[in-house]
Amino acid sequence: MPDTNLVNFLRTEIADLKAKGLHKAERRIESRQLSDIRVNGQSVVNFCANNYLGLANHPEIVKAAEQGLKDWGYGLSSVRFICGTQDIHKQAEQQIARFFGKQDSILYISCFDANGGLFEPLLTDQDAILSDELNHASIIDGVRLCKAQRFRYKHNDMADLKAKLEEAKGCRFRMIFTDSVFSMDGDLAKLADICDLADQYDAVVGIDDCHGTGHLGKTGRGGAEELGVLDRIDVITGTLGKTLGGASGGFTAAKAEVVDWLRNKSRPYLFSNSVPSSLVMAGMKALDVIDASSDLREKLKRNTAKMRAGLEGAGFTVKPGPTPILPVMFGDAVAAVKMAEGLLAKGIYVIAFSFPVVPQGQARIRLQVSAAHTDEQIDKALTAFKEVGKSLGLIK
Ligand SMILES: *Cc1c(COP(=O)(O)O)cnc(C)c1O
């Protein structure tokens, strides 16, 4: 079959991406997802998984998934409202709701779907969505699917949010929606200020807590608990695919009426398959593990503090923030890439991010610290950072 015009076009576009160094090549991991992984036959310490508490492959969670398979089977072959709801789906939704102190929750195949199916059912062209400019792609797409008026406020800029709320005063409902944790910078949304503004302008507040749930806050309730405002947040979306075991599954937690409405109107829920039983059982177990002890959260805090102090002590610039996401700033994209390559050669697996993923001139290596990292692994990483940084002339 000859190549179509589309294929020919894509070939030149892909060549262009490669020429600009923007083509994403995936590295193959030849082991399980752990703090130590095998890549190209080499054993490397992993600093780029969202595995903040090290629960991906946690034995109890894997066992729960196996139990889910045994007791409830592999697939549902149905969406929830036809014949895809098992007892465990309802139990998991109740557990997630209780976890966040909300009335109910609704499961999705992913948080991408939770965000994709959140706005369109709730808001119409009479309403307004106020969205942080750095919000996750799934929020941006979800907002695009919705007819509400869109107000994009500058990142964490409360004066700008206030101005936009003022502009949106005439609308029927206003919803402010933000990532609780911004994954490229590791900073938190100013949720207390956002809630104050929401009170003042009669707005609903929603957060996407994907990078907070499980490890932030005293009891792991995420970014809102960390900032002491969990009870002031109306809607929380999140994932089972990061801290909570790392497989997949997403959810929205809110008041009962909001969740009931989503069950009736949210398209990724209505028209996509039920979350498989094994993931549902594993998700519940992950929440049990979070509730059973704060040891892993404390270990994560210690590991993050050690890593940050070591990097800063060596002369690297690390963006400030309270999360285990440590953006080590290089500015220049080539420097960041060379640094990442040098680190990989020394057994440290990190990824360099540059434009357009982050703003021009703000290239970085984003480290994600895990409770699963040992002191030796962190020391090894710090030594490698110093050696490679010096050899590239990036630190003294
Ligand atoms: C990872 C992530 C998502 C997507 O979650 P999935 O469950 O993997 O679809 C959505 N929002 C944010 C902020 C994320 O970091």
The ligand as an SDF file (V2000), in Angstrom:
LIG
                    3D

 15 15  0  0  0  0  0  0  0  0999 V2000
   -1.1260   12.3830   36.2410 C   0  0  0  0  0  0  0  0  0  0  0  0
   -2.1070   13.4710   36.2740 C   0  0  0  0  0  0  0  0  0  0  0  0
   -3.3720   13.3290   35.7230 C   0  0  0  0  0  0  0  0  0  0  0  0
   -3.7690   12.0980   34.9740 C   0  0  0  0  0  0  0  0  0  0  0  0
   -3.9670   11.0390   35.8420 O   0  0  0  0  0  0  0  0  0  0  0  0
   -4.2120    9.5750   35.2040 P   0  0  0  0  0  0  0  0  0  0  0  0
   -4.9650    8.8670   36.2810 O   0  0  0  0  0  0  0  0  0  0  0  0
   -2.8760    9.0170   34.9050 O   0  0  0  0  0  0  0  0  0  0  0  0
   -5.0230    9.7970   33.9740 O   0  0  0  0  0  0  0  0  0  0  0  0
   -4.2720   14.3580   35.8590 C   0  0  0  0  0  0  0  0  0  0  0  0
   -3.9450   15.5000   36.4980 N   0  0  0  0  0  0  0  0  0  0  0  0
   -2.7270   15.6870   37.0280 C   0  0  0  0  0  0  0  0  0  0  0  0
   -2.4010   16.9630   37.7380 C   0  0  0  0  0  0  0  0  0  0  0  0
   -1.7640   14.6840   36.9280 C   0  0  0  0  0  0  0  0  0  0  0  0
   -0.5560   14.8810   37.4310 O   0  0  0  0  0  0  0  0  0  0  0  0
  1  2  1  0
  2  3  1  0
  2 14  2  0
  3  4  1  0
  3 10  2  0
  4  5  1  0
  5  6  1  0
  6  7  2  0
  6  8  1  0
  6  9  1  0
 10 11  1  0
 11 12  2  0
 12 13  1  0
 12 14  1  0
 14 15  1  0
M  END
$$$$
